[in-house]
Amino acid sequence: MHEADGSNYENESVLLELDAPSKVVIQHESLPRYVLTIRLAAEEGATRIVWNQQFGNPVAAARLRHIVEPAN
């Protein structure tokens, strides 16, 4: 990832599973490492999105909780 100020951040991910149109699983290889599972389901004329991030390191998960939960 590249910011407007010129900063660069590692952001490598691997697609682990794609079950279109209802599920995507991505493994984030750069730190912090996690597996992201996104599920989509039709519900009352809309789409319900369930977003689950499983961190490999519980300390990293706790440190990022204040950012991850409200952002997602």
C-alpha positions as CSV (number, residue, x, y, z in Angstrom):
1,M,0.0,0.0,0.0
2,H,1.2,3.5,-0.7
3,E,0.1,6.6,1.1
4,A,-0.2,10.1,-0.3
5,D,2.9,11.2,1.7
6,G,5.0,8.5,0.0
7,S,5.0,6.0,2.8
8,N,4.9,2.4,1.8
9,Y,3.4,-0.6,3.7
10,E,3.7,-4.3,3.1
11,N,0.2,-5.6,2.2
12,E,0.4,-9.1,0.7
13,S,-2.6,-11.4,0.8
14,V,-3.4,-14.8,-0.7
15,L,-6.8,-15.9,-1.8
16,L,-7.5,-19.2,0.0
17,E,-11.1,-19.8,-1.0
18,L,-13.7,-18.3,-3.3
19,D,-17.2,-19.7,-3.2
20,A,-19.0,-17.2,-5.4
21,P,-21.3,-15.5,-4.6
22,S,-21.4,-16.3,-0.9
23,K,-17.9,-16.7,0.6
24,V,-14.3,-15.3,0.2
25,V,-11.4,-16.3,2.4
26,I,-8.1,-14.3,2.3
27,Q,-4.9,-14.9,4.2
28,H,-3.0,-11.7,5.0
29,E,0.6,-12.6,4.7
30,S,2.1,-9.3,5.9
31,L,2.1,-8.3,9.5
32,P,-0.3,-8.5,11.3
33,R,-1.1,-12.0,10.0
34,Y,-4.7,-13.0,9.9
35,V,-7.3,-15.0,7.9
36,L,-10.3,-12.9,6.8
37,T,-13.5,-14.7,6.0
38,I,-16.3,-12.7,4.3
39,R,-19.7,-14.3,3.9
40,L,-22.5,-12.7,1.9
41,A,-26.2,-13.7,2.0
42,A,-29.4,-12.2,0.4
43,E,-31.7,-11.0,3.2
44,E,-34.9,-9.0,2.8
45,G,-33.9,-7.2,-0.4
46,A,-30.4,-6.5,0.8
47,T,-27.1,-8.2,1.3
48,R,-25.9,-9.3,4.8
49,I,-22.2,-9.2,5.1
50,V,-20.4,-11.1,7.9
51,W,-16.8,-10.2,8.3
52,N,-14.5,-12.4,10.5
53,Q,-10.8,-11.8,11.1
54,Q,-8.9,-14.5,12.9
55,F,-5.4,-13.3,14.0
56,G,-2.6,-15.8,14.4
57,N,-1.2,-13.9,17.4
58,P,-3.6,-13.0,20.2
59,V,-1.4,-10.2,21.4
60,A,-1.6,-8.5,17.9
61,A,-5.4,-9.1,17.9
62,A,-5.8,-7.4,21.3
63,R,-3.5,-4.5,20.2
64,L,-5.6,-3.9,17.1
65,R,-9.1,-4.6,18.5
66,H,-9.8,-0.8,19.0
67,I,-9.2,-0.3,15.3
68,V,-10.5,-3.5,13.7
69,E,-13.9,-3.7,15.4
70,P,-15.3,-0.2,14.7
71,A,-13.8,-0.2,11.2
72,N,-15.4,-3.5,10.2
